[in-house]
């Protein structure tokens, strides 16, 4: 009898021990072996339509010519003044919608009010857009087949903000020059100055700071003397720019966005101001000159001196 009780006690104790042990989770096991990689998906379609001919045309293009057309394509090609009267030529100037800085209404154009003779500023950042799209996409956007054809007095298209059909104005080779400018040649203006804006287009405000970032006035003076003083004078007052009482000193201080463009790439003949009786050397045309971006910054710093470059 005692043996039976003892066996029962042992059995019960063993059951309790077993129950207690089972109630506790075991340790996490090791990860299993890595499975084999799945098969690759099918290739997507190529989003680029760039052909060998497109690439060859782009490679042969000249970004400096494109820069001058960005300023004024009609004056660059000597367009017919009957077809494109002076009153409305701003509607064909790339800089009129996109700005000298390529930033549209959020850049230097933030305070430029559109009118019957001046277009609405573009919404987008053209500098960034050009970097993010391929050369064929840029070509098609610039050519804009089927867009605004021409502006003539009384035409209901005269005052709109649609993009011109440059395919009816420029050759394909010239359009490729424009593409080259947008893709490679155009400046990132943040490397030349800081632009501070407030408000919204077209009633916003803008101010410039750090004009000529990292520039050296002494070096700028040497560059200016060698390349610019012959026409503009040692103090920048030999040419009344646009015959508006505007001289280089004021441009250096108030229009660095225009300086960064024209100082190196120049400008085509100034047909509109010439026709209005503004007599300036070479018809207002300015050649492109072989200087560096640092040279431009150096001259910008130089031009902040109101004694050396008064307005």
Rosetta blueprint (number, residue, H / E / L):
1 X L
2 X H
3 X H
4 X H
5 X H
6 X H
7 X H
8 X H
9 X H
10 X H
11 X H
12 X H
13 X H
14 X H
15 X H
16 X H
17 X H
18 X H
19 X H
20 X H
21 X H
22 X H
23 X H
24 X L
25 X L
26 X L
27 X L
28 X L
29 X L
30 X L
31 X L
32 X L
33 X L
34 X L
35 X L
36 X L
37 X L
38 X L
39 X L
40 X L
41 X L
42 X L
43 X L
44 X L
45 X L
46 X L
47 X L
48 X L
49 X L
50 X L
51 X L
52 X H
53 X H
54 X H
55 X H
56 X H
57 X H
58 X H
59 X H
60 X H
61 X L
62 X L
63 X H
64 X H
65 X H
66 X H
67 X H
68 X H
69 X H
70 X H
71 X H
72 X H
73 X H
74 X H
75 X H
76 X H
77 X H
78 X L
79 X L
80 X L
81 X L
82 X L
83 X L
84 X L
85 X L
86 X H
87 X H
88 X H
89 X H
90 X H
91 X H
92 X H
93 X L
94 X H
95 X H
96 X H
97 X H
98 X H
99 X L
100 X L
101 X L
102 X L
103 X L
104 X H
105 X H
106 X H
107 X L
108 X H
109 X H
110 X H
111 X H
112 X L
113 X L
114 X L
115 X E
116 X L
117 X L
118 X E
119 X L
120 X L
121 X L
122 X L
123 X L
124 X L
125 X L
126 X H
127 X H
128 X H
129 X H
130 X H
131 X H
132 X H
133 X L
134 X L
135 X H
136 X H
137 X H
138 X H
139 X H
140 X H
141 X H
142 X H
143 X H
144 X L
145 X L
146 X L
147 X L
148 X E
149 X L
150 X L
151 X L
152 X L
153 X L
154 X L
155 X L
156 X L
157 X L
158 X L
159 X L
160 X L
161 X L
162 X L
163 X L
164 X E
165 X L
166 X H
167 X H
168 X H
169 X L
170 X L
171 X L
172 X H
173 X H
174 X H
175 X H
176 X H
177 X H
178 X H
179 X H
180 X H
181 X H
182 X H
183 X H
184 X H
185 X H
186 X L
187 X L
188 X L
189 X H
190 X H
191 X H
192 X L
193 X L
194 X E
195 X E
196 X E
197 X E
198 X E
199 X L
200 X L
201 X L
202 X L
203 X L
204 X L
205 X E
206 X E
207 X E
208 X E
209 X E
210 X L
211 X L
212 X L
213 X L
214 X L
215 X L
216 X L
217 X H
218 X H
219 X H
220 X H
221 X H
222 X H
223 X H
224 X H
225 X H
226 X H
227 X H
228 X L
229 X H
230 X H
231 X H
232 X H
233 X L
234 X L
235 X L
236 X L
237 X L
238 X L
239 X L
240 X L
241 X E
242 X L
243 X L
244 X L
245 X L
246 X E
247 X L
248 X H
249 X H
250 X H
251 X H
252 X H
253 X H
254 X H
255 X L
256 X H
257 X H
258 X H
259 X H
260 X H
261 X H
262 X H
263 X H
264 X H
265 X H
266 X L
267 X E
268 X L
269 X L
270 X L
271 X H
272 X H
273 X H
274 X H
275 X H
276 X L
277 X L
278 X L
279 X L
280 X L
281 X H
282 X H
283 X H
284 X H
285 X L
286 X E
287 X L
288 X L
289 X L
290 X L
291 X L
292 X L
293 X H
294 X H
295 X H
296 X H
297 X H
298 X H
299 X H
300 X H
301 X H
302 X H
303 X L
304 X L
305 X L
306 X L
307 X L
308 X L
309 X L
310 X L
311 X L
